[in-house]
Amino acid sequence: MPFQKNNKLGAKSFNEEPFDKSPLCFAVRKGVKEKLKAVPNWQERLRKLVDELIEENGDDCQ
């Protein structure tokens, strides 16, 4: 059975704002990726840290 668009039982987004279509990527030291993935809810926590970093720098980010 094919998936029906706009199905009321379809997946719902947990975030308030939509994500950017292109992801942000950066290199990390060896072993960091595996350790990060072991942290519960790591993606949302990392997004909050990025937001805090931007707020700390205020007008310098423009």
Secondary structure, 3 states (H helix, E strand, C coil): CCCCCCCCCCCCCCCCCCCCCCCCCCCCCCCHHHHHHCCCCHHHHHHHHHHHHHHHHHHHHC
